[in-house]
Amino acid sequence: MTAPAVHLFRLLRWGRILARHGALRGIERNPAAPAALRRLCRIARLGARVPKVPAYADAFQAIGPAAIKLGQTLATRPDLVGEVAARDLLRLQDALPPVPYGDICAVMEASFGGKPLDSLFASIDPEPIGAASIAQVHRAVTTDGRQVAIKVIRPGVEAEFTRAIDTYEWAAAQAEQMGGEVARLRPRLVIDTFKRWTLRELDLRREAASASELAQSMRAEPDFVVPEIDWQRTTGRVLTLEWIDGIKLSNRAGLIAAGHDLPALSQKLVRAFLRQAIAEGFFHADMHQGNLFALADGRVAAIDFGIMGRIDRRARVWLAEILYGLITGNYARVAEIHFEAGYVPPHHSVAEFATALRAVGEPVRGVPVKDMSVGTMLDSLFNITRDFDMQTQPHLLLLQKTMVMVEGVATGLDPDVNLWEVGAPFIGEWIRTELGPEAAIADRLVNDLRTFARLPQLIRNIERRYPDPGGAPPTPPLREIEVIRVGGGWRYALVALASAAAAVAGTLALA
């Protein structure tokens, strides 16, 4: 277990870097932040030359690979870091200097159990086509002549991320116990989500499985392509998949020169995202322009499946009704759904919440994205969450971040696209399918059959709880007794005394 002093040293070093980039200014000036946290931020910037305009993305980039990934996670939490910081953190492109090709070959050979690479690949381009904080990618040709991309985990990255995440968890626990607004925002949950994303990305078999699952779920959407996984050449540290030969959606000039229908590409992207999020409940959560390509036949292809989101059917029904209610202006139903889902505590008024939603929804209904301020809309939504004591829902935050990302890509292709209009037919049809009379009857039959199937086990449980009176009586539960630790008491007293003295000294120093 890492000592608190080590955590504090790391946090002080990272805090100085953040302060030099002006990234702590928002916390210092936020009256909702705990006073102790604001004082720590002021200490961190002592003697630092703070720029007038904070450079959040540059600060996380300067700290290192783990911080880059954390910054990308915080970009999904404007309620936690502020709208300005979240928007700037979206600049984090995960680009790092590449690892020497010899080191990459050593990782691949070790991952394949010492098998020679020439027995798997006819050729590998030593120049990487991309180098990120966790892995880098090389183009290759397999021994059977297929064009593939090879993604390889960078050497030593697992140990670096483990150390950083350990300190992030410790810091989040200290911050959350301060209570107030920080506790409501649940920083420990943020770090736990980040940890799960990172562990998934560090095991490339998980990413391969995610790509395979997404491809299977998107068969009903032929205009969206997921590259095929080469499982025989994939391990925990090496991912081999089909090479995608297309034009990045960020290359607008290239798309036009190739004769692509940009509005059609925009609508295909939006529809593919809605199918993933609403119909399937499993979505690509990193759909930025660099991960999306237009193929020669007009289809849209995606790569990089390290971050995926999942929503269960119950949450998807609520989400679909919320989106459809905002599209159609049925704010009363949207408010009711929030209360039914438990997102809003019951002591608040449904009618007041509906009015607050109307203030957010009405200004954007029927307005093209180019005339809509997504940042202003999100800021209004987060104000509502604070006013109505809504706790953070991680799956919805990830979905919201992805929705903003997809909206940005779609707008880049077609500035006049209207996500409400594109999404309304799809969402409306899904709601009719999932919530119509036939679906209700089918759900009732399934639930009844499941209950009937549990009856034998229920009877056995009752028999175990209430055995035959003629048998031996059950053994009564033992009384719980607090175990007292004997010996070493002076050590605990000394630690407590030292902690109290340090707390008093710290308070006097910060006063």
C-alpha positions, 0 to 999 in steps of 0.5 A, spaced: 500 500 500 502 506 498 504 511 503 500 517 504 506 521 503 508 518 497 501 520 494 502 527 497 508 528 493 505 526 487 499 531 488 504 536 489 508 535 483 502 535 479 499 541 482 505 545 481 504 543 473 497 545 473 498 551 477 503 554 472 498 553 466 492 556 470 488 550 471 487 551 478 484 558 478 477 555 477 477 551 483 480 557 487 474 562 485 469 557 485 465 559 492 462 552 492 469 548 492 470 547 500 475 552 503 480 547 504 481 545 497 481 552 495 487 554 500 491 548 497 490 550 490 493 557 492 499 554 496 500 550 489 501 556 485 505 560 490 511 563 486 508 560 479 507 565 473 500 563 472 497 565 465 491 569 464 487 564 460 488 557 463 491 551 458 487 545 461 489 540 456 496 543 455 497 542 463 495 534 463 499 533 457 505 536 461 504 531 466 504 525 462 500 519 459 496 517 465 494 524 466 492 525 458 487 519 459 484 522 466 483 529 462 479 525 457 475 523 462 474 529 466 472 532 459 465 528 460 464 532 466 463 539 465 459 539 472 465 537 475 471 541 472 466 547 469 464 548 461 470 552 459 475 546 462 471 541 459 471 544 452 478 545 452 480 538 455 477 535 448 483 538 445 487 532 448 489 528 442 493 523 446 499 524 441 506 522 444 513 521 441 513 514 438 516 508 442 522 505 438 520 500 433 525 495 436 522 495 443 515 494 439 518 488 436 520 485 443 513 487 446 510 483 440 514 477 440 514 476 448 506 477 447 506 471 442 510 467 446 517 468 443 514 466 436 518 469 430 514 475 427 515 473 420 511 467 421 505 471 422 506 477 418 509 478 411 511 485 413 510 490 418 511 498 417 517 500 422 514 507 422 507 508 426 501 511 423 499 513 430 502 513 437 498 514 443 499 514 451 497 507 451 499 504 445 501 505 438 499 503 431 503 500 425 501 498 418 502 490 416 501 485 411 499 478 414 502 472 411 496 470 407 496 477 404 491 481 408 492 488 410 492 489 417 493 494 423 497 492 429 496 496 435 501 494 441 501 496 448 507 501 450 512 498 454 512 500 461 505 503 461 501 498 465 506 500 471 505 507 470 498 507 470 497 503 476 501 508 480 497 514 477 491 511 479 492 509 486 494 516 487 487 519 484 483 514 488 486 516 494 486 524 492 478 523 490 477 519 497 480 525 501 476 530 497 469 527 497 470 526 505 470 534 505 462 533 503 458 539 500 458 540 493 464 535 492 461 530 495 455 530 491 459 530 484 462 523 487 469 524 485 471 517 487 466 514 482 469 519 477 476 515 478 473 509 478 470 510 471 476 512 469 480 506 472 475 501 469 476 505 462 483 504 463 484 497 465 479 495 459 484 499 454 490 496 457 487 489 455 487 489 448 483 483 448 477 487 451 478 492 446 477 486 440 471 483 444 468 490 444 469 491 437 466 484 435 460 485 439 459 492 436 460 489 429 454 484 431 449 489 434 450 493 428 448 488 423 442 492 422 445 498 420 449 496 414 452 503 413 456 503 419 462 498 418 466 495 424 473 492 422 474 485 423 478 482 428 484 477 427 483 473 433 489 469 431 494 475 431 491 478 438 493 478 445 492 482 451 498 486 448 497 486 441 491 487 437 490 486 430 484 488 425 482 489 418 485 495 415 480 501 414 482 504 407 478 511 407 478 518 408 478 521 415 471 525 417 476 531 419 478 531 412 472 535 409 476 537 403 478 530 401 471 528 402 469 533 397 474 531 392 472 524 393 465 526 391 462 524 398 455 526 400 457 530 406 449 531 409 448 523 407 454 521 411 452 526 417 445 523 417 448 516 417 453 517 423 447 520 427 443 514 426 448 509 427 450 512 434 442 512 436 442 505 434 448 503 438 445 508 444 438 507 444 436 500 440 442 496 442 445 499 449 452 498 447 456 504 444 462 507 441 464 512 446 470 515 443 467 517 436 471 523 434 473 525 427 480 522 428 476 515 429 471 515 423 472 514 416 468 515 410 469 509 405 469 509 397 462 506 397 459 512 402 459 507 408 462 510 415 467 506 419 470 507 426 476 504 429 479 505 436 474 501 441 478 502 447 472 506 451 465 503 450 459 505 453 453 500 456 446 502 458 441 497 460 434 496 457 431 500 463 435 506 462 434 506 455 427 506 455 427 512 460 433 515 455 428 514 449 422 517 452 427 523 455 429 525 448 423 524 445 419 528 450 424 534 449 424 533 441 416 533 441 416 538 447 412 533 452 416 536 458 411 534 463 413 526 461 420 528 461 420 530 468 416 524 470 421 519 467 426 523 472 422 522 478 420 514 476 428 513 475 430 516 481 434 521 478 431 527 482 429 526 489 422 525 491 421 531 495 422 536 489 416 538 485 415 534 478 411 541 475 417 545 477 422 540 474 418 540 468 418 548 467 426 548 468 426 543 462 422 547 458 427 553 459 432 548 456 429 545 451 424 550 448 430 554 445 433 548 441 427 545 438 427 546 431 434 550 431 439 547 426 446 545 430 450 551 427 445 556 430 445 552 437 450 553 443 451 546 445 455 549 451 450 553 453 445 548 453 449 543 457 451 549 462 443 549 463 442 542 464 448 542 469 445 548 473 438 544 473 442 538 476 444 542 482 438 545 483 434 539 483 439 535 487 440 530 482 446 525 483 451 523 477 449 518 473 456 515 470 453 512 464 449 518 462 455 522 462 459 518 458 453 518 453 452 525 453 459 526 452 459 522 446 453 525 443 456 532 444 462 529 440 457 526 434 454 532 434 460 536 433 462 531 427 456 531 424 456 539 424 463 539 421 460 535 415 453 538 414 452 545 418 445 545 417 444 538 420 438 538 425 439 532 430 432 532 433 429 532 426 434 526 424 433 522 431 425 523 432 423 518 427 428 513 429 427 514 437 419 514 435 419 508 432 423 504 437 419 507 443 413 504 439 416 497 438 419 497 445 413 500 449 407 498 445 402 493 447 405 487 444 412 489 447 408 490 454 404 483 453 411 480 451 415 483 457 409 480 462 409 473 459 417 473 460 417 476 467 411 471 469 415 465 466 421 467 470 417 467 476 415 460 475 421 458 474 424 460 480 418 457 484 422 450 486 428 454 488 423 458 493 420 452 496 427 449 497 429 456 501 423 455 505 424 448 507 431 450 509 429 456 513 423 452 516 426 445 517 421 439 519 419 440 526 421 433 528 429 434 526 434 437 530 433 445 531 437 449 527 444 452 531 442 459 533 447 465 530 453 466 535 453 473 538 457 478 534 463 480 539 468 486 537 475 484 537 480 488 541 487 488 538 492 487 544 499 490 544 502 496 540 497 501 543 502 506 544 503 506 537 496 508 535 496 513 540 503 516 537 500 516 530 493 519 533 497 525 537 502 526 531 496 527 526 492 532 531 499 536 531 500 536 524 492 538 523 493 544 528 499 546 524 496 546 518 490 550 520 495 555 523 499 555 517 493 556 512 489 561 516 
